[in-house]
Amino acid sequence: HPRCLDAAAPALAGQRPQGARESGGASDCGGGAMQRIRRWLLVHTALLPHVAVALPATVQGRRVLVEGRTPLHIKGVNWNPVPIGGVHPDQLEYGVHVHDDSRLLAEAGANVLRTYEALTDRGVLDALWARGIQVINTIWSWGGEPPGHVQAKVQAVKDHPAILMWSIGNEWNYNGCYNGLSVDGCAALIGQVAQMIKAVDRAHPVASVYGNVPPQHIVARLTDIDVWGINYYEDLTFSDLFTRWEATSTKPMFLGEYGADAYNAVAGSVDTMAQAHATSVLTEELVKNSVIFGGICTGGLIFELSDEWWKDGSGSPGVHDVGGIAPGGGPHPDRTFNEEWWGLTTIDRTPREAYHAFANVRIPKPRQCAGSVLPRAAHVCSQADGCRVIAEEMKSRSCAKYCKENGLACVGAWKDADARCHIKAGISCEDAAHGNPSLVCQCAPAPLLPSAEEALAREAQGLRFACSRGGCSWI
């Protein structure tokens, strides 16, 4: 019934909306009608490519896993809906914009958004979850807020399925936690906040977003940070960012911010095509370096969904100003940060070319072996079928056992040399890993074994039943 459409989001989240009647009549959304909506959504939204998966997420090596086994690739957007004339954070309007904005995000294929302030409105989270969008929820960013204050915010929404992970700070090495603090002072507070979060919620990963690659001593100091975000702007490339992160830490990493604004300070005019070009090039580079394909990047969040008119300090929140800074490095094409022009859409939600460019880059899918995504796979060696992988956590375990656990048969096993599929030496499928806790395992669909009668007849003919990567047959 049309009156039930607005109830869809809370229905999917398993909640009864405000004012829903219990009679279950044909023209209301109470009782049996609400149950039917929820069942329909749970079945039919499973067919949509952007629908979020169940939580909690877990961290395994460089990957964030969802549903216990699937590596996550974030195709995300930063979200900070401030209206014309408003300022951050006083006039943030999550509730006003969530329905239109979540539709825009879903239609662009986004699966994650990141906030810059804590999002504790369950109605907003319901609407996002109904669109298949999860949240990296920035729970603390201002250095003047006592760390203990985060616990009430975490408790308020930690059970909501839209929560992907918590985030602490935003490029705090540049802004001093928005409170004039030193990097060491910020790090101390961020460590305390992370401890406060984990005291009340150990189910969700905790992230922190740094400007560029954090130094090793910062990563080593903040042991309670499970995942690192990096804000990075350097024309049309991420350059050596991934190599530097690989040398810094073995934890998961995502781009907290990337992209380009729509104003060209060199030309002195709007340049939406340059913004769109940068969006395509950079988002595709994230895909190429994704953990889905054995890289070290968990994806990223482009900056940002819609323009914000309050950000030029020399202008007015009611005027679309063009002021910017040019620190040397910076976005394509002018290396100038024109702060009020970063939206994939205008402030009135009119999509720019960059929105369509972002939508055209698809989330990479894990390679499947006979319909199964092999778990604990640090690298997929055979991109064609996904059946040869570097299997982790294999100490005292064999490839035969690994493949069998996934309904498959082992047809090859090797010692792993360098975690990049360079084979060291062949071993038996039954040999367990010792020392190095990873093996290269080649799985294949489990054979349909012959009956005892067929086996006797075939063996009488001098044949034997053997399996290889091509399948199983009598030879």
C-alpha positions in Angstrom: 0.0 0.0 0.0 1.4 3.5 -0.8 1.1 4.6 2.8 3.5 1.9 3.7 6.4 3.2 1.5 7.6 5.6 4.1 7.8 2.8 6.6 10.2 0.8 4.5 13.4 1.9 6.2 12.4 1.1 9.8 10.8 -2.1 8.6 14.0 -3.3 7.2 15.8 -2.4 10.4 13.3 -4.5 12.3 11.5 -1.6 14.0 7.9 -0.4 14.0 7.7 3.2 12.8 6.2 6.0 14.8 2.4 5.9 14.7 2.0 2.5 12.9 -1.3 1.0 13.9 -1.5 -2.6 15.1 -4.8 -3.6 13.4 -3.0 -4.9 10.2 -5.8 -3.5 8.0 -5.4 -3.2 4.3 -4.8 0.6 4.5 -2.3 0.8 7.3 1.2 -0.3 8.0 0.8 -2.0 11.3 0.7 -5.7 12.3 0.9 -8.2 9.5 1.5 -5.5 6.9 4.7 -4.4 8.5 5.9 -8.0 8.6 5.1 -8.4 4.9 7.0 -5.3 4.1 10.0 -6.5 6.0 9.9 -9.9 4.4 9.6 -8.5 0.9 12.5 -6.1 1.5 14.8 -8.7 2.9 14.2 -11.0 -0.1 14.1 -8.5 -2.9 16.9 -6.1 -1.8 19.3 -9.1 -1.8 19.1 -8.8 -5.6 20.4 -5.2 -5.7 24.2 -4.8 -6.2 24.6 -2.0 -3.7 22.9 -3.5 -0.7 25.1 -3.7 2.4 26.0 -6.9 4.0 25.4 -8.0 7.6 27.7 -6.9 10.4 29.8 -7.0 12.4 32.8 -6.5 10.2 36.1 -8.1 11.3 39.7 -7.2 10.6 42.0 -9.9 9.2 45.5 -8.8 8.2 45.1 -6.0 5.6 41.4 -6.7 5.0 38.1 -5.8 6.5 35.8 -8.8 6.2 32.1 -8.7 6.1 29.8 -11.7 6.7 32.9 -13.3 8.3 34.7 -14.0 5.0 34.1 -11.5 2.2 36.8 -8.7 1.8 35.3 -5.3 1.8 36.0 -2.7 -0.9 34.7 0.7 0.1 33.1 2.7 -2.8 32.3 5.6 -0.5 31.4 9.3 -0.3 32.0 11.8 2.5 28.7 13.3 3.7 28.3 16.7 5.5 24.9 18.2 4.6 25.1 21.9 5.6 22.4 24.1 3.9 23.0 27.5 2.2 23.6 30.0 5.0 24.5 27.4 7.6 27.8 26.5 9.1 29.4 23.3 10.4 28.6 21.7 12.8 25.7 23.8 14.1 23.5 23.6 11.0 24.2 20.0 10.0 21.0 18.6 8.5 21.3 14.8 8.4 17.5 14.2 8.8 16.5 16.8 6.2 18.6 15.4 3.4 19.0 11.7 4.1 16.2 10.5 1.8 17.3 12.4 -1.3 21.0 11.9 -0.5 20.7 8.2 0.2 19.0 7.8 -3.1 21.8 9.7 -4.9 24.4 7.5 -3.2 22.6 4.3 -3.9 22.1 5.2 -7.6 25.8 5.9 -7.8 26.6 2.5 -6.5 28.1 3.7 -3.2 28.1 1.3 -0.3 29.6 3.5 2.5 29.5 7.1 3.7 31.7 8.8 6.3 30.5 11.6 8.5 32.5 14.4 10.2 30.3 14.4 13.3 28.7 11.6 15.3 25.5 10.3 13.7 23.2 9.0 16.4 19.8 9.5 14.8 18.5 6.0 14.3 15.9 7.2 11.8 18.7 8.5 9.6 20.6 5.2 10.0 17.4 3.3 9.1 17.1 5.3 5.8 20.7 4.6 4.9 20.5 0.9 5.7 17.4 0.5 3.6 19.4 1.8 0.7 22.3 -0.6 1.4 24.6 2.1 2.7 26.8 1.7 5.8 28.5 4.4 7.9 32.0 5.1 9.0 30.8 7.1 12.0 33.2 9.9 13.1 32.5 9.7 16.8 35.1 12.2 18.0 37.0 15.0 16.2 37.3 18.1 18.4 40.1 18.0 20.9 38.1 19.9 23.5 35.6 17.1 24.0 36.5 14.7 26.9 37.2 11.2 25.6 34.6 9.6 27.9 31.8 11.5 26.1 32.0 9.1 23.2 30.6 6.1 25.1 27.0 7.4 25.2 27.1 8.0 21.5 28.5 4.6 20.8 25.9 2.9 23.1 23.1 4.8 21.3 23.7 3.1 17.9 26.2 0.3 18.2 23.5 -2.3 17.6 22.4 -0.7 14.3 23.3 -2.7 11.2 24.2 0.5 9.3 27.3 1.0 11.5 30.4 -0.3 9.7 33.0 1.2 12.0 33.8 4.1 14.3 36.3 6.8 13.2 38.3 9.1 15.4 39.6 12.5 14.1 40.1 13.8 10.6 43.6 14.6 9.3 44.3 15.6 12.8 48.1 15.9 12.1 47.2 19.0 10.1 44.4 20.6 12.2 45.5 19.8 15.7 42.2 18.1 16.5 40.6 21.4 15.7 41.9 22.7 19.0 45.4 23.8 18.4 47.0 20.6 19.8 50.3 19.1 18.8 50.4 15.8 16.9 51.6 14.1 20.1 48.8 15.7 22.0 46.2 14.6 19.5 47.6 11.1 19.4 47.3 10.8 23.2 43.6 11.8 23.1 42.9 9.6 20.1 44.4 6.6 22.0 42.1 7.4 25.0 39.0 7.7 22.8 39.8 4.4 21.1 40.0 2.7 24.5 36.7 4.3 25.6 35.0 3.0 22.5 36.3 -0.6 23.0 35.3 -0.6 26.6 31.6 -0.5 25.4 31.9 -2.0 21.9 34.4 -4.6 20.7 32.2 -5.7 17.8 33.1 -2.9 15.4 36.5 -1.9 14.1 37.9 1.5 15.1 39.5 3.8 12.5 41.4 7.0 12.5 41.9 9.3 9.5 45.4 10.9 9.0 46.6 13.4 6.5 48.9 11.4 4.2 50.7 8.2 5.4 51.2 8.3 9.2 54.7 7.7 10.5 55.4 4.2 11.9 55.8 5.5 15.4 52.3 6.9 15.4 50.8 3.7 14.1 52.8 1.6 16.6 51.7 3.9 19.4 47.9 3.7 18.6 47.5 0.0 19.0 43.7 0.3 19.5 43.3 1.7 16.0 42.3 -1.3 13.8 42.0 0.5 10.4 43.7 3.6 9.1 42.2 6.2 6.7 44.4 8.5 4.7 43.4 11.8 3.2 45.4 12.4 0.0 45.3 14.9 -2.9 48.0 14.8 -5.6 46.7 15.7 -9.0 45.7 12.5 -11.0 47.6 9.9 -9.0 48.1 8.3 -5.6 51.8 8.0 -6.6 53.7 5.8 -4.1 51.0 6.0 -1.4 50.3 2.3 -1.4 54.0 1.3 -1.4 54.6 3.6 1.6 51.6 2.2 3.5 52.8 -1.3 2.8 56.1 -0.4 4.4 54.5 1.3 7.3 51.9 -1.2 8.6 50.1 -4.5 8.0 46.7 -3.1 9.1 43.9 -2.3 6.7 43.9 1.1 4.9 41.3 3.1 3.0 41.3 6.6 1.5 39.5 8.8 3.9 39.3 11.6 1.3 40.3 12.0 -2.4 39.1 13.7 -5.5 39.0 17.1 -7.1 36.9 20.2 -6.9 34.8 21.7 -9.8 36.4 25.1 -9.9 39.6 25.8 -11.9 41.5 28.6 -10.3 43.9 28.9 -13.2 41.1 29.4 -15.8 39.0 31.4 -13.3 35.9 29.3 -14.1 33.9 26.2 -13.3 35.5 23.1 -14.8 33.2 20.1 -14.2 34.9 18.0 -16.9 38.3 18.2 -15.1 36.6 17.1 -11.9 34.9 14.2 -13.6 38.2 13.1 -15.2 40.0 13.1 -11.8 37.1 11.2 -10.3 37.3 8.5 -12.9 41.1 8.1 -12.8 41.4 8.1 -9.0 38.5 5.8 -8.3 39.7 3.3 -10.9 43.2 3.4 -9.3 41.6 2.5 -6.0 40.0 -0.5 -7.7 43.3 -1.6 -9.2 44.9 -1.6 -5.8 42.0 -3.2 -4.0 42.4 -6.0 -1.5 39.9 -7.8 -3.7 42.7 -8.3 -6.2 45.4 -8.9 -3.7 46.4 -5.2 -3.2 46.5 -3.4 0.1 43.7 -0.8 -0.2 40.2 -1.3 1.2 38.9 1.4 -1.2 38.1 5.0 -0.3 35.6 7.8 0.1 35.5 10.6 -2.4 35.2 14.2 -1.1 32.2 14.9 -1.2 28.5 14.4 -2.0 27.4 18.0 -2.2 28.9 21.5 -2.1 29.3 23.4 1.2 29.0 27.2 1.0 30.4 28.0 4.5 34.0 26.9 4.0 35.7 29.9 2.4 36.7 31.9 5.5 36.9 35.1 3.5 33.4 34.7 2.1 29.8 34.3 3.3 27.8 31.1 4.1 25.1 32.4 1.8 27.3 32.9 -1.2 29.0 30.4 -3.4 32.6 31.8 -3.0 35.6 30.7 -5.2 38.4 31.4 -2.7 41.0 28.6 -2.3 44.5 27.8 -1.2 47.4 26.4 -3.3 49.9 24.8 -0.9 52.0 23.2 -3.7 50.5 19.8 -3.9 46.8 19.5 -4.5 43.9 18.4 -6.7 43.6 18.3 -10.5 43.8 20.5 -12.6 45.0 23.6 -10.7 46.4 22.1 -7.5 44.2 24.6 -5.6 41.7 23.7 -2.9 38.5 25.6 -3.8 36.7 24.6 -0.7 33.1 25.3 -1.7 33.2 23.4 -5.0 33.9 19.8 -4.0 30.5 18.2 -4.4 29.6 15.5 -6.8 26.4 17.5 -6.8 25.7 21.1 -6.3 24.3 22.2 -3.0 20.7 21.8 -4.4 21.6 18.2 -5.4 22.0 18.6 -9.1 24.5 16.0 -10.2 27.7 17.1 -11.9 29.6 15.1 -14.5 31.7 13.8 -11.6 28.7 12.2 -10.1 28.2 10.1 -13.3 31.9 9.4 -13.5 31.8 8.0 -10.0 28.7 6.0 -10.7 30.4 4.4 -13.7 33.2 2.8 -11.6 31.9 -0.5 -10.2 32.8 -2.1 -6.9 35.2 -5.0 -7.6 33.9 -8.4 -6.8 35.9 -11.2 -5.2 37.0 -13.9 -7.6 34.9 -17.1 -6.9 36.0 -20.7 -7.2 33.1 -22.8 -8.4 30.7 -20.3 -6.8 32.5 -19.9 -3.5 34.7 -17.0 -2.3 37.6 -18.7 -0.6 38.2 -17.3 2.9 41.4 -16.2 4.5 42.9 -15.6 1.0 45.6 -13.0 1.2 46.0 -13.0 -2.6 44.1 -14.6 -5.5 46.8 -16.0 -7.8 44.5 -17.2 -10.6 42.3 -14.2 -11.6 40.4 -16.3 -14.2 38.7 -18.7 -11.7 39.7 -17.6 -8.2 40.7 -21.2 -7.3 44.4 -20.8 -6.6 45.0 -18.6 -3.5 47.5 -17.8 -0.8 45.7 -19.2 2.2 46.5 -17.7 5.5 46.3 -19.1 9.1 47.4 -22.5 7.8 49.8 -23.5 10.5 49.4 -27.2 11.2 46.7 -27.3 8.5 46.8 -28.6 4.9 45.4 -27.4 1.6 43.2 -30.6 1.5 41.5 -29.5 4.7 41.3 -25.9 3.5 39.6 -26.8 0.2 37.3 -29.4 1.9 36.0 -26.8 4.4 34.8 -24.8 1.4 33.1 -27.8 -0.3 36.0 -28.2 -2.8 38.8 -30.6 -3.5 42.5 -29.8 -3.4 44.3 -30.4 -6.7 47.6 -28.7 -5.9 49.6 -27.2 -3.0 52.9 -25.2 -2.8 55.0 -23.4 -0.2 54.5 -19.7 -0.6 57.7 -17.7 -1.2 56.9 -14.0 -0.9 53.1 -13.6 -0.5 52.8 -12.6 -4.2 52.1 -16.1 -5.6 55.7 -16.8 -6.5 56.0 -20.5 -5.9 58.7 -21.9 -3.7 58.2 -25.6 -3.8 55.4 -28.1 -4.5 54.0 -30.2 -1.7 51.3 -32.7 -1.2 47.7 -31.5 -0.6 47.9 -33.4 2.7 51.1 -31.6 3.9 50.5 -29.0 6.7 52.2 -25.7 6.9 55.0 -25.4 9.4 56.8 -22.2 10.2 55.3 -20.0 7.5 51.6 -19.9 8.3 50.5 -19.6 4.7 50.3 -22.0 1.7 49.4 -21.6 -1.9 46.3 -23.9 -2.4 44.7 -24.9 -5.7 41.1 -25.9 -5.1 38.6 -27.4 -7.6 35.0 -28.5 -7.5 34.8 -31.7 -5.4 34.4 -34.7 -7.7 31.4 -37.0 -7.8 33.1 -40.2 -6.7 32.3 -43.3 -8.7 30.2 -46.0 -7.1 31.9 -49.2 -5.7 30.6 -51.2 -8.6 31.9 -48.8 -11.2 35.3 -48.6 -9.4 35.7 -52.4 -9.5 34.8 -52.6 -13.2 37.1 -49.7 -14.2 40.0 -51.0 -12.1 39.6 -54.4 -13.7 40.2 -52.6 -17.0 43.5 -51.2 -15.6 42.1 -47.7 -15.1 42.5 -45.4 -12.1 40.4 -42.4 -11.0 42.5 -39.2 -10.8 41.8 -35.5 -10.4 43.6 -32.4 -11.7 42.9 -28.8 -12.3 40.8 -29.8 -15.3 38.6 -32.1 -13.3 38.4 -35.8 -12.4 38.3 -38.7 -14.7 39.4 -42.4 -15.3 42.8 -42.7 -16.8 
